[in-house]
């Protein structure tokens, strides 16, 4: 998919930069900056800076696009085209260092599709989103987690050796629309138990509409999981309040009509028409005790 093409372009550009000295063989001895070792060092540093690939999964109508756009722009937009799949690139600062993300906002209901499985194998970390007003979307998280496990295992067995691959790709279970209290169908305790049962690294219950801080904490924790040394999975329960300094972020925008100018849209494609499971929702939830 598009991120692969983009990364290939970076690698080619780096190789070209390293090979620039080779093009002028007569001047190589007089230019210490053009040594093969220097070129390899430059290429190595670029490879280390590979973006963290985040895949946002969930049924149509649970708020996947709203979560991504809220994170990139701080704006809440309630309506999106349900069949449009988009990839964004975003640079943020966490713990004093810059981190680049590629965020794939998947289309809902991609059951049994080759594209869906390819997206899973592409990603480093997963946000598995459901709506607390829609039990069907909640129950579907178990199937989605199984597909993640299956495709990641398949990638390790059949794919080429990759130093960036992880034994267990972090999966965060995210319950959205907790602000719609009257329509709630899935309790906070059910969400926490399900996240434990299916082996998620963390559980968040959020309101994209009401809190940008809750959304930022989800992405910040996803980044932290990727950057820390692999440990035995330990479920963490996250509340919808974040304390401390905000992480600064810088992005640019094109391809999306977002006036706040955040988030580079790398690709956007309309998927084939298909049925979408959607239940109208409106609820709110109490914050679970810490």
N, C-alpha and C positions, 0 to 999 in steps of 0.2 A: 504494500500500500504506500501512499505518498511519503510517510516518514522514512521508509526504507530508501526511496529514491533520493530524498533530501540528504540522508546520511551518506549515501554513496557519493553524492556530489561533494560533500565535505572531504571524504577520504581521497577522492580524486584530486581535489584542489590541494590537499596537503601533500600528496605524492608529487604533484607538479611543482609545488614550492620547493620540495626537497630535491627534485631533479633539475632545478634551474641551473645549478652549478655544473651538472653533467652536460648541459647543452653547450656551454662554452668551455670545453675541455681545456683549452689553452690557458684560461685564466684561473683554473681551479686551484693551482698551487699558491697563487698570490692572494686568494680570498679565503681566510680561515673560517668564515661563516658558512661556506658551502661544502663543508665536509659531510660525508655520509652519516657520521655519528650525529651531527647537528640535525640533519634532515630526519633521522629516525627519532631523535628526541622530540622534535616538533610534532611529528606524526603521533608519537606516543601520548603527548600531552593532549592532542585533539581527541584521541580515542578515549582517554580517561574522562573527557568532558562530555561523553555521550549523554543526551537528555534522558531523564527518568520518564518512562512511558507509563502513563496512567490511563486505564480503561474504565469508563463509567458504564456500568451495566444495570439493567432493570427493565421492567415492562413499560409500555407506553403509558404516559400520564402520571408517572411517579415523581417527576421533577428533575430528571437527569440534566436536561439542557439548562434549566433554571439554576441548578447547582453550579454548573460550569461557568455560565455567564455571570452569575453573582460573584463568583470567586475572581474572575478576570476583570470585571468592571465595577463591582460593588453595587450594581443595579439589579433590581428584581423585575423580571419580565415573566408574565404568567403564561403566555401562549406561544407555542412553537410548532413548526411543521414536524409531525411525528415520524415522517419517513426520511428525514434528512440526517445523514451521518457526517460529522465534522471532526476535523483534527486541528487543534490549536497548539501554538508554541508560546510558552510563557516563561519569563525569567523572574525569579523572586530571590529574596535574601533570607537566609535562615541560619541562625547561630553565627552570624558574621561572615558567611560566605555565600556566593551566588550559586543558585541552582537553576538549571533549565529543565522545564517540563514539556513533554508532548502529551496533550490530553485528548483522548479520543472519546467523543460524545457519540455513543452508539445509538442506532435506531432500535426501537423496541420490537419484541417478538421476532427474533432472528433464529428461531428454533431450527436445529438440524441444517443450518446453512454453512457452506464452506467458508464464506466470508467471516461469519461469526467466530468460527473456530480459529481462523487465521488471525483475527484480531486478538483472541485470547493468547495465542502463542507469541504474538508481538509484544504484549504488555509485560511490564515489570511489577506493577501493583494494581490492585482492583478496588474500586468503590462499588459495592453491590447495594443498589438503592431499591427501597420499596416505600410504599405509602402506608402510613398507619391507618388510613381510611379504606384500604383495599386489601383484604385478606388474600385474595388470589395472587397479588404481586408479592406478598410476604411469603406465601407457600412456594412460589416459583424460585425463591432464593436458594432453596436446597438443590434444585435441579441445576441452577446456574453455577453453584459452588462445585457440584460434581463435574460439570463440563470444564471448569477451570482446572481442577485436579487432573482430570483425564488428559487434557491437551498439554498441560505443562509436563506431565510424566511422559507423554508421547514425544514431546520436543526433546527431552533429555535423552530418550532412548534412541530416537531416529535422527535427530539433528546433529550438526557438527558441534564439537566441543566449544564452549563459550564461557570465558572467565566471568562474564556478567550474569550468567544464569544462576538461579538460586534453588536450593533444595525445595523450599516451600515459598511460593510467591505470596506476599502479604495480601490478605483480603480484609477489607473493612466493611462491616455491615452497617448501612446507614438507613435509619427510618426517617422519612421526611413527612412534613405536614402536621407536626405535633401541635401546631396552633389551632387546628380544626377540632377542638375538643368534642363537640357534639356528634361528629361523624366517626370518631375513633372506633376501629374494629380490632386493632392489635395493641395489646398493652405493652408498656415498657418492659415488664418482667418477661413477657413472651419473646420480645426482641432480644433481650440479653441471653435468655436460655437458648434460643435458636442460634445465636452467634457462637455460643460455646459448643452446641451440638454439632455444627457443621465445620468447626475449626477455624473461625475467623480470628484475626489478631486483635481486633477492637470492635466495639459497638458504640455507635453514636445515634442519638435521636435528636433531630434538628427541625427548625422551621426556616426554610430558605427565605420565605417572605419576610420574617421578622428579624432575622439576625445574620449579618454578614460574618460576625465573629465565630459563630458556630460552624459556618461553612469553611472559613479559613483554618479552623482547628482541625477539621477533617483532612484537608490537604497537607497541612503541616505535619500531622502525625503520619500520614502516608509517606512523606519524604523522610521522616526520621526512621521509619522502619527500614527503608531502603539503604540508609546510610550507616546504620549501626551494624556491628558484627553479628552474624546470625546466631541466635540463641534458641533455646527450647521455647516453643510457642507459649506465650503467657497472655491470656485474655485480659484486656484492659477495658474498664468501663468509663466512658467519657460522658461528662455532663455537658449541658448546653451553655456553659459559661466559660469564658477564657479570661485569665488574668495575666497581666504583664504587658510588655511592649509589643506593639504590632510589628509584623514582619514587613519591611518595605519591599515593594515590587515594582518592576518596570516592564512594560510591554508596549507593543505597537499594534495598530489595528488596520485591517483591510479585509474586504470581502464580506464583512458583517456590518450592518448599519448600526453601529454602537457609538453614540456621540462621545462617550467617555474615552475613546481611543485606547482600548486595552485589548490585548490578546491577538496574536497573529494567526489568522485562519490559513492553515496550510492546504487543506483540501476540504471540499464539501460536495457530496454527491447524493442525488436522490435515488433511493432504493426502489425496487420493484413494488408495485402495489400489493398489499397483503392485508389480511384481517388483523385488527388490533384489539386486544382485550383491554377495555377501558371501563372503569366504573367512576361515575362522577363522585367527587370527593369534596369534603369541607369539614375539617375537624381541628382540634387543638388538644395538646396533651400536657399534663403536669410534668414538671421536671422531676425525674426520679431521684430519690435520696442518694447522696454520695456515700 
